[in-house]
Amino acid sequence: MPDLATRYSIQRPYPQRKEAPEQYRVERCGVRTLEKQLESDRGRIINSAAVRRLQQKTQVFPLEHNAAVRSRLTHSLEVQQTGRFIVRTIFDRLGQGASILGLDGLERATESLVEMACLMHDIGNPPFGHFGEAAISRWFEQTLPQLPPFIHDDLSEPEWALRAELLRELRSFEGNAQAIRLISQLQKLNLTYTQTACILKYTRCATEPKPAKGEALDYLRKKPGYYFSEREFVSHLQSVLDMAPGHRFPLTYLMEAADDIAYCLADLEDGVDKGILSCERLAQLLKEQFLALREPFGDGDAPHFSGKCFAELIDFALERSAQESINKEHEFFVWMRVKLVHPLVNHAAEAFIDHIGAISEGSLNRALLEDDSPCHSIVETLKRVAIRHVFSVAEVETLELQGYRIISGLLEHYKPLLMLPMEAFSDLCRGGSRGLLIESRLFHRLPNKHVKAYLTLVEQVPVLEDGSRLGETVWERYCRCRLLQDMISGMTDQYALDEFRALSVIGA
C-alpha cells in the first residue's frame, strides 16, 4: 500500500536554516511540526494581496455591483468548504485504515493543505475570467511577430528551437501557471513545497506542445501548469516531494474535485439571482439534461441517490422553495446543495480511496468525478445547463466582450514599452528616459514589484543544449512580455477598467 506520509514535507524554497532533505519529512519532523508549518502557510496565504484581489475579480458577471453575486473570492471560499468536506469524508471512510496509507494523525494537516489549495486555486486568473485569458493570449499572438528578436533568423539551431518554445508559451496565457509564478516569484510567499504542489493542477511546462488525446498523461498535461520562467522552481519542488515529471501531487485531485462541485451550482444560482432563469425553468432544464446524459446507460430515472432519482431530488428542492414565504430562490438552492453536494462529495471520496495507488503516484489521468457514474452526470448536467442558459445569454456575452476589449486595449496602450529596443528599455529601468516621453511615463505606471521580478528574471539567461546561452535580446524580450502579462493579470476587474479609461482619455 502507498505511504502518503512520505510525500508530506515542511521544506520551503527559502528555509531559515538548511538541513538534510530527510529532516523536513513528516516522519522525521513530526506531525505537530508539520501542523505548525502549515499554519504558517495559512497565514501567508490569507494575508496575501493575491487572495485579497479575488474579491474584485470575475466569477461569471464582470463588474457586478450586486454583492450577493459571486466574486472569485466568495467562489474560492465555497470551494474551500467543499474541499474540507471531502477530506473529512475520506478520513471517516478510512477509519483505522488511515494508518495503512500512512495518513494516521494527518487529518488536520491534510484538511489544511486542501483548504488552502482551494482558497488559492484561482489567484493567477486575470481580470474578466477566461475571456481575460483569451484576450491576453490573442493579443500576444498578434503582436509577437512585430518584435524584432522574435523574427530575425541569425540564430543557431538550439536558439531557434528555444525561441519557438518561448513564443508558444507567450501565446497561451494560463491562470494556473500564473498562480505558480505568483507564489514563487512575484509575491514570494515561501510556502512549503507541499502546499504549493497542491495547486499544480496541470503538469507540463507552457513551452511544451499540448499532447494529443490518447498520449500518456494527456489529461494531466492538457493545459500549461507552469511557465518556463518557473521551470527550476518546479523541478526543485518535484525533487523534494518525489514527484515524477508529468505527475501530480496526490491532494491536487481533491482541490480539483472541490472546485468542480462548487462552481457548477454556484454559476446557476448567480444566474437565477440575476433573473436570467427562474427556479422552475432551471429545474426543468436540469431534469431534461440529466435524462439525456443517462440515455446511453438507460438508468436516468433509477434511484441512484439514497433511494431517490435525480428528478426527485430536484422536485424536493422545488417543493421546499414553494413552502418558503420570503426567499424562495435561496431555499431552492439550499436544498439543491443539500441533496446534490453530499453524493458528489461521497463519490469523490470513494474515487480517491479506490484509486489510491495511482493517486499516490500522481498518475491518475482524469478528475475524480470524471467517469461514467450518475454523479459525473450530475456535474455535467450542471455545467451544460450553465453554459447554454447562463453564459450564453446576451447580458453575459456583452460583459465578456467588454472585458475582452478592456484587456486588449490596455495591452495596446502599453505596447510602446514592448516595442523599445533592449538598450532603451534598460535605460528606463535605470531611471533614464533618452527623450522617450510616452514610454517613460508608461514605465512609471508599472508596479515596482513586477519590474524587480523582471530584472531578476533577465539575469537568468538559459543555457542551451549545446552549452551556449540564449541570445540576450531574445531572452530579455521574453522577460519583458512576461512583465506585461504579470501586470495585466494582477489587476482587478475595476482597476483594469479604470486604467483603460484613464489611458484611453490620454490617448484620445
C-alpha positions as CSV (number, residue, x, y, z in Angstrom):
1,M,0.0,0.0,0.0
2,P,1.2,3.5,-0.7
3,D,2.5,5.6,2.3
4,L,1.3,9.1,1.6
5,A,3.0,10.4,4.7
6,T,6.4,10.2,2.9
7,R,5.1,12.8,0.5
8,Y,4.5,15.5,3.2
9,S,7.4,17.8,3.7
10,I,7.9,21.1,5.5
11,Q,10.7,22.2,3.2
12,R,10.4,25.7,1.8
13,P,12.3,27.4,-1.1
14,Y,13.9,29.8,1.4
15,P,14.4,27.9,4.7
16,Q,15.5,29.7,7.8
17,R,18.2,27.0,8.2
18,K,19.4,24.4,5.8
19,E,19.1,20.8,6.8
20,A,19.3,17.4,5.1
21,P,16.2,16.9,3.0
22,E,15.0,13.9,5.1
23,Q,14.8,16.2,8.2
24,Y,11.9,18.0,6.5
25,R,9.8,14.9,6.1
26,V,6.9,14.4,8.5
27,E,8.3,11.1,9.7
28,R,11.3,13.0,11.0
29,C,10.0,16.4,11.9
30,G,6.7,15.0,13.4
31,V,3.1,15.7,12.9
32,R,3.0,18.6,15.3
33,T,5.8,20.4,13.5
34,L,4.1,19.8,10.2
35,E,0.8,21.4,11.5
36,K,2.7,24.4,12.8
37,Q,4.4,25.0,9.4
38,L,1.1,24.6,7.6
39,E,-0.5,27.1,10.0
40,S,2.3,29.5,8.9
41,D,1.3,28.7,5.3
42,R,-2.3,29.5,6.1
43,G,-1.4,32.9,7.5
44,R,0.8,33.8,4.5
45,I,-1.9,32.8,2.0
46,I,-4.9,34.5,3.8
47,N,-2.9,37.7,4.2
48,S,-1.6,37.8,0.6
49,A,-2.6,40.5,-1.8
50,A,-3.3,37.9,-4.4
51,V,-6.1,36.5,-2.3
52,R,-7.5,40.0,-1.5
53,R,-7.7,40.8,-5.1
54,L,-10.0,37.9,-5.7
55,Q,-12.8,40.0,-4.1
56,Q,-12.9,42.2,-7.3
57,K,-12.3,39.6,-9.9
58,T,-15.0,38.0,-12.1
59,Q,-16.7,34.6,-11.4
60,V,-19.4,34.9,-14.1
61,F,-20.6,38.5,-14.1
62,P,-17.8,41.1,-14.6
63,L,-18.0,44.4,-12.7
64,E,-21.1,43.2,-10.8
65,H,-22.4,45.7,-8.2
66,N,-24.8,43.1,-6.5
67,A,-22.7,41.8,-3.6
68,A,-24.9,38.6,-3.5
69,V,-23.4,37.6,-6.9
70,R,-20.2,35.7,-6.5
71,S,-16.7,37.0,-7.0
72,R,-13.6,34.8,-7.3
73,L,-13.1,35.2,-3.6
74,T,-16.6,34.1,-2.5
75,H,-16.3,31.2,-5.0
76,S,-13.0,30.2,-3.5
77,L,-14.4,30.2,0.0
78,E,-17.1,27.9,-1.2
79,V,-14.6,25.6,-2.8
80,Q,-12.6,25.7,0.4
81,Q,-15.5,24.4,2.4
82,T,-16.2,21.7,-0.1
83,G,-12.6,20.6,0.0
84,R,-12.7,20.4,3.7
85,F,-15.9,18.3,3.5
86,I,-14.2,15.8,1.1
87,V,-11.1,15.4,3.3
88,R,-13.3,14.7,6.4
89,T,-15.4,12.2,4.4
90,I,-12.2,10.4,3.3
91,F,-10.9,10.0,6.8
92,D,-14.4,9.0,8.1
93,R,-14.4,6.2,5.5
94,L,-10.9,5.2,6.1
95,G,-11.3,5.0,9.9
96,Q,-8.5,2.8,11.3
97,G,-7.4,2.2,7.7
98,A,-5.8,5.6,7.6
99,S,-2.7,4.2,9.2
100,I,-2.3,1.7,6.3
101,L,-2.0,4.6,3.9
102,G,0.4,6.4,6.2
103,L,-2.2,9.0,7.0
104,D,-2.6,8.2,10.7
105,G,-2.7,11.5,12.6
106,L,-2.6,13.6,9.4
107,E,-6.3,14.5,9.1
108,R,-5.7,18.1,10.4
109,A,-2.7,18.6,8.1
110,T,-4.4,17.2,5.1
111,E,-7.5,19.3,5.7
112,S,-5.4,22.5,6.0
113,L,-3.5,21.7,2.8
114,V,-6.6,21.1,0.8
115,E,-8.4,24.1,2.2
116,M,-5.6,26.5,1.4
117,A,-5.2,25.0,-2.1
118,C,-8.9,25.6,-2.7
119,L,-8.6,29.2,-1.5
120,M,-5.6,29.8,-3.8
121,H,-6.7,27.9,-6.9
122,D,-7.8,31.0,-8.8
123,I,-5.2,33.5,-7.7
124,G,-3.5,33.5,-11.1
125,N,-6.7,34.3,-13.1
126,P,-6.6,37.7,-14.9
127,P,-9.5,40.2,-14.8
128,F,-12.7,39.1,-16.6
129,G,-12.0,35.4,-16.1
130,H,-11.5,33.1,-19.1
131,F,-12.2,36.0,-21.5
132,G,-9.3,37.8,-19.9
133,E,-7.1,34.8,-20.6
134,A,-8.2,34.7,-24.2
135,A,-7.6,38.4,-24.6
136,I,-4.1,38.2,-23.3
137,S,-3.3,35.1,-25.5
138,R,-4.7,36.6,-28.7
139,W,-3.1,40.0,-28.3
140,F,0.3,38.4,-27.8
141,E,-0.3,36.0,-30.7
142,Q,-0.9,39.0,-33.0
143,T,1.9,41.2,-31.5
144,L,4.8,38.9,-31.2
145,P,5.6,38.8,-34.9
146,Q,6.2,42.5,-34.8
147,L,9.0,42.2,-32.3
148,P,12.5,42.0,-34.0
149,P,14.1,39.5,-31.6
150,F,11.3,37.0,-32.4
151,I,11.6,37.2,-36.2
152,H,15.3,37.6,-37.1
153,D,16.9,34.4,-38.4
154,D,20.6,34.8,-37.4
155,L,20.2,32.1,-34.6
156,S,21.8,28.8,-34.0
157,E,19.5,25.8,-34.2
158,P,19.3,25.4,-30.4
159,E,18.5,29.1,-30.0
160,W,15.9,28.9,-32.8
161,A,14.2,25.9,-31.0
162,L,14.0,27.6,-27.6
163,R,12.8,30.8,-29.2
164,A,9.9,28.9,-30.8
165,E,9.0,27.3,-27.5
166,L,9.0,30.6,-25.7
167,L,6.7,32.0,-28.4
168,R,4.4,29.1,-27.9
169,E,4.2,29.9,-24.2
170,L,3.6,33.7,-24.6
171,R,0.7,32.9,-26.9
172,S,-1.0,30.8,-24.3
173,F,-1.7,32.7,-21.1
174,E,-2.9,30.3,-18.4
175,G,-4.2,31.2,-14.9
176,N,-2.9,28.0,-13.3
177,A,0.6,28.7,-14.5
178,Q,0.4,32.3,-13.4
179,A,-0.6,31.1,-9.9
180,I,2.7,29.2,-9.6
181,R,4.5,32.3,-10.7
182,L,2.7,34.5,-8.2
183,I,3.5,32.2,-5.3
184,S,7.2,31.6,-6.2
185,Q,8.4,34.8,-7.8
186,L,6.0,37.8,-7.7
187,Q,4.9,37.5,-4.1
188,K,7.5,35.0,-2.9
189,L,5.1,33.6,-0.3
190,N,7.8,31.0,0.5
191,L,5.1,28.3,1.2
192,T,6.1,24.8,1.9
193,Y,6.6,22.8,-1.3
194,T,3.8,20.5,-0.2
195,Q,1.3,23.4,0.0
196,T,2.3,24.8,-3.4
197,A,2.2,21.3,-5.1
198,C,-1.5,21.1,-4.2
199,I,-2.3,23.8,-6.8
200,L,0.0,22.4,-9.6
201,K,-3.1,21.2,-11.4
202,Y,-1.5,20.6,-14.8
203,T,1.9,19.2,-15.2
204,R,3.5,20.4,-18.4
205,C,5.6,23.5,-19.0
206,A,3.9,26.1,-21.2
207,T,6.8,25.8,-23.7
208,E,5.7,22.2,-24.4
209,P,3.0,21.4,-27.0
210,K,-0.4,20.2,-26.0
211,P,-0.5,16.4,-26.1
212,A,-2.8,14.7,-28.5
213,K,-5.7,12.8,-27.0
214,G,-4.6,9.3,-26.0
215,E,-1.0,10.3,-25.3
216,A,0.4,9.4,-21.9
217,L,-1.0,11.5,-19.1
218,D,-2.8,13.7,-21.7
219,Y,-5.4,14.9,-19.2
220,L,-2.8,16.0,-16.7
221,R,-1.0,17.8,-19.5
222,K,-3.9,19.3,-21.4
223,K,-3.1,22.8,-20.2
224,P,0.1,24.6,-19.2
225,G,0.8,24.1,-15.5
226,Y,3.8,26.4,-15.2
227,Y,5.9,28.8,-17.3
228,F,9.5,28.4,-18.5
229,S,10.4,31.2,-16.0
230,E,9.4,28.8,-13.1
231,R,10.9,25.6,-14.5
232,E,13.7,25.5,-12.0
233,F,11.3,26.1,-9.1
234,V,9.0,23.3,-10.2
235,S,11.9,21.0,-10.8
236,H,13.1,21.5,-7.3
237,L,9.6,21.0,-5.9
238,Q,9.3,17.7,-7.8
239,S,12.6,16.6,-6.4
240,V,11.7,17.5,-2.8
241,L,8.3,15.7,-3.0
242,D,9.4,12.7,-5.1
243,M,7.1,13.8,-7.9
244,A,7.9,12.3,-11.3
245,P,7.6,14.8,-14.2
246,G,4.1,14.8,-15.7
247,H,2.6,13.6,-12.4
248,R,0.5,15.5,-9.8
249,F,0.7,15.7,-6.0
250,P,-2.0,13.5,-4.6
251,L,-4.0,16.2,-2.8
252,T,-4.4,18.2,-6.0
253,Y,-7.1,15.7,-7.1
254,L,-9.2,16.8,-4.0
255,M,-8.8,20.5,-4.8
256,E,-9.9,19.9,-8.3
257,A,-13.0,17.9,-7.2
258,A,-14.0,20.6,-4.7
259,D,-13.8,23.2,-7.5
260,D,-15.9,21.0,-9.9
261,I,-18.6,20.5,-7.2
262,A,-18.7,24.1,-6.0
263,Y,-18.7,26.2,-9.2
264,C,-21.4,24.2,-11.1
265,L,-24.1,25.0,-8.7
266,A,-22.8,28.5,-7.9
267,D,-23.0,29.6,-11.5
268,L,-26.6,28.5,-11.8
269,E,-27.5,30.3,-8.5
270,D,-26.0,33.5,-9.8
271,G,-28.0,33.1,-13.0
272,V,-31.2,32.8,-11.0
273,D,-30.2,35.7,-8.7
274,K,-29.7,37.9,-11.8
275,G,-33.1,36.9,-13.2
276,I,-31.8,35.0,-16.2
277,L,-33.6,31.8,-15.1
278,S,-36.4,31.0,-12.7
279,C,-36.1,28.1,-10.3
280,E,-39.0,26.3,-12.1
281,R,-37.4,26.7,-15.5
282,L,-34.0,25.7,-14.1
283,A,-35.5,22.6,-12.6
284,Q,-37.0,21.6,-15.9
285,L,-33.7,22.1,-17.8
286,L,-31.7,20.1,-15.2
287,K,-34.1,17.1,-15.3
288,E,-34.1,17.1,-19.1
289,Q,-30.3,17.3,-19.4
290,F,-29.7,14.6,-16.8
291,L,-32.0,12.2,-18.7
292,A,-30.2,13.0,-21.9
293,L,-26.8,12.2,-20.4
294,R,-28.0,8.9,-18.9
295,E,-29.8,7.8,-22.0
296,P,-26.9,5.6,-23.2
297,F,-27.0,3.9,-19.8
298,G,-30.8,3.5,-19.6
299,D,-30.9,4.5,-15.9
300,G,-31.9,8.2,-15.9
301,D,-34.9,7.5,-13.6
302,A,-33.1,5.0,-11.3
303,P,-32.9,5.7,-7.6
304,H,-29.1,6.4,-7.6
305,F,-29.0,8.8,-4.7
306,S,-30.1,7.4,-1.3
307,G,-33.1,5.8,-2.8
308,K,-34.1,8.8,-4.9
309,C,-33.7,9.5,-8.6
310,F,-32.2,12.8,-9.8
311,A,-35.6,14.3,-10.7
312,E,-37.0,13.6,-7.2
313,L,-34.0,15.5,-5.7
314,I,-34.8,18.5,-7.9
315,D,-38.5,18.3,-7.2
316,F,-37.9,18.1,-3.5
317,A,-35.9,21.4,-3.7
318,L,-38.8,23.0,-5.6
319,E,-41.3,21.8,-3.0
320,R,-39.3,23.3,-0.2
321,S,-38.9,26.5,-2.2
322,A,-42.7,26.7,-2.7
323,Q,-43.2,26.5,1.1
324,E,-40.8,29.4,1.8
325,S,-42.7,32.7,2.1
326,I,-39.8,35.2,1.8
327,N,-36.7,34.0,-0.1
328,K,-37.9,31.1,-2.4
329,E,-34.7,31.1,-4.6
330,H,-32.4,30.9,-1.6
331,E,-34.4,28.0,-0.2
332,F,-34.3,26.2,-3.6
333,F,-30.5,26.3,-3.7
334,V,-30.1,25.4,-0.1
335,W,-31.9,22.1,-0.8
336,M,-30.1,21.7,-4.1
337,R,-26.8,21.8,-2.3
338,V,-28.0,19.5,0.5
339,K,-29.3,16.9,-2.0
340,L,-26.5,17.1,-4.6
341,V,-23.3,18.0,-2.8
342,H,-23.4,15.1,-0.4
343,P,-23.5,12.4,-3.1
344,L,-20.8,14.2,-5.1
345,V,-18.5,14.5,-2.1
346,N,-19.1,10.9,-1.2
347,H,-18.3,9.8,-4.8
348,A,-15.1,12.0,-4.8
349,A,-14.0,10.4,-1.5
350,E,-14.7,6.9,-2.8
351,A,-12.8,7.5,-6.0
352,F,-9.8,8.8,-4.1
353,I,-9.7,5.7,-1.9
354,D,-10.4,3.3,-4.8
355,H,-7.6,4.7,-6.9
356,I,-5.2,5.5,-4.1
357,G,-2.3,3.7,-5.8
358,A,-2.4,5.9,-9.0
359,I,-3.3,9.0,-7.0
360,S,-0.3,8.4,-4.7
361,E,1.9,8.3,-7.8
362,G,0.1,11.3,-9.2
363,S,-0.7,9.3,-12.4
364,L,-4.5,9.0,-12.3
365,N,-5.2,10.6,-15.7
366,R,-8.6,12.0,-15.0
367,A,-10.5,14.0,-12.5
368,L,-12.0,12.1,-9.5
369,L,-15.6,12.9,-10.8
370,E,-14.8,12.1,-14.4
371,D,-16.3,8.6,-15.0
372,D,-19.5,7.0,-16.2
373,S,-21.2,7.3,-12.9
374,P,-24.5,9.1,-12.2
375,C,-22.5,11.6,-10.1
376,H,-20.5,12.6,-13.1
377,S,-23.7,13.1,-15.0
378,I,-24.8,15.5,-12.2
379,V,-21.7,17.6,-12.7
380,E,-22.0,17.5,-16.5
381,T,-25.7,18.4,-16.2
382,L,-25.0,21.5,-14.1
383,K,-22.1,22.5,-16.4
384,R,-24.1,22.2,-19.6
385,V,-27.1,24.0,-18.4
386,A,-24.9,26.8,-17.1
387,I,-23.1,27.1,-20.5
388,R,-26.3,27.0,-22.5
389,H,-28.6,29.1,-20.4
390,V,-26.4,31.4,-18.3
391,F,-23.1,32.0,-20.0
392,S,-24.7,32.3,-23.5
393,V,-27.3,35.0,-22.7
394,A,-26.8,38.4,-24.2
395,E,-26.0,40.1,-20.9
396,V,-23.1,37.8,-20.0
397,E,-21.8,37.8,-23.5
398,T,-21.8,41.6,-23.6
399,L,-19.9,41.8,-20.3
400,E,-17.4,39.3,-21.6
401,L,-16.8,41.3,-24.8
402,Q,-16.4,44.4,-22.7
403,G,-13.8,42.6,-20.6
404,Y,-12.0,41.4,-23.8
405,R,-11.9,45.0,-25.1
406,I,-10.5,46.4,-21.9
407,I,-7.7,43.8,-21.6
408,S,-6.8,44.1,-25.3
409,G,-6.9,47.9,-25.1
410,L,-4.7,48.0,-22.0
411,L,-2.1,45.9,-23.7
412,E,-2.3,48.1,-26.8
413,H,-1.7,51.2,-24.6
414,Y,1.4,49.6,-23.1
415,K,2.7,48.2,-26.4
416,P,5.2,51.1,-26.8
417,L,7.2,49.6,-23.9
418,L,7.3,46.2,-25.6
419,M,8.5,47.8,-28.9
420,L,11.5,49.6,-27.4
421,P,15.0,48.1,-28.2
422,M,16.6,46.4,-25.2
423,E,19.1,49.2,-24.6
424,A,16.3,51.8,-24.4
425,F,14.2,49.7,-22.0
426,S,17.2,49.0,-19.9
427,D,17.8,52.8,-19.7
428,L,14.3,53.2,-18.4
429,C,14.9,50.6,-15.7
430,R,18.0,52.6,-14.6
431,G,15.9,55.8,-14.3
432,G,16.8,57.4,-17.7
433,S,14.4,58.4,-20.4
434,R,16.5,59.4,-23.5
435,G,13.6,61.6,-24.6
436,L,11.1,58.8,-24.5
437,L,8.3,60.9,-23.2
438,I,5.4,58.4,-23.7
439,E,7.4,55.3,-22.8
440,S,8.9,56.8,-19.6
441,R,5.5,57.7,-18.3
442,L,4.1,54.3,-19.1
443,F,7.1,52.7,-17.4
444,H,6.3,54.7,-14.2
445,R,2.9,53.1,-14.1
446,L,4.4,49.6,-13.8
447,P,4.3,48.1,-10.3
448,N,7.8,48.2,-8.7
449,K,7.5,44.5,-7.6
450,H,6.9,43.4,-11.2
451,V,9.8,45.5,-12.5
452,K,12.0,43.9,-9.8
453,A,10.8,40.4,-10.9
454,Y,11.6,41.3,-14.5
455,L,15.1,42.5,-13.5
456,T,15.7,39.2,-11.6
457,L,14.5,37.1,-14.5
458,V,16.6,38.9,-17.1
459,E,19.7,37.8,-15.2
460,Q,18.7,34.1,-15.6
461,V,19.6,33.6,-19.2
462,P,19.0,30.0,-20.0
463,V,21.8,27.6,-21.1
464,L,21.1,25.7,-24.3
465,E,21.6,22.0,-25.1
466,D,24.9,22.7,-26.8
467,G,26.2,24.6,-23.7
468,S,25.8,28.0,-25.2
469,R,23.5,30.7,-23.8
470,L,20.3,32.0,-25.4
471,G,20.8,35.4,-27.1
472,E,20.2,38.2,-24.6
473,T,17.9,40.1,-26.9
474,V,15.5,37.1,-27.3
475,W,15.6,36.4,-23.6
476,E,15.1,40.0,-22.5
477,R,12.1,40.4,-24.7
478,Y,10.6,37.2,-23.3
479,C,11.1,38.7,-19.8
480,R,9.5,42.0,-20.9
481,C,6.5,40.1,-22.3
482,R,6.2,38.3,-19.0
483,L,6.4,41.6,-17.2
484,L,3.3,42.9,-19.1
485,Q,1.4,39.7,-18.5
486,D,2.2,39.9,-14.8
487,M,0.9,43.4,-14.6
488,I,-2.3,42.9,-16.6
489,S,-3.2,39.6,-14.9
490,G,-2.7,41.0,-11.5
491,M,-5.3,43.7,-12.0
492,T,-8.8,43.5,-10.6
493,D,-11.8,44.0,-12.9
494,Q,-12.4,47.5,-11.6
495,Y,-8.8,48.6,-11.7
496,A,-8.4,47.3,-15.3
497,L,-11.5,49.3,-16.3
498,D,-10.2,52.5,-14.5
499,E,-6.7,52.1,-16.1
500,F,-8.2,51.5,-19.5
501,R,-10.4,54.6,-19.2
502,A,-7.5,56.8,-18.0
503,L,-5.2,55.8,-20.8
504,S,-7.9,56.0,-23.4
505,V,-8.6,59.6,-22.4
506,I,-4.9,60.3,-22.6
507,G,-4.6,58.8,-26.0
508,A,-7.8,60.4,-27.4
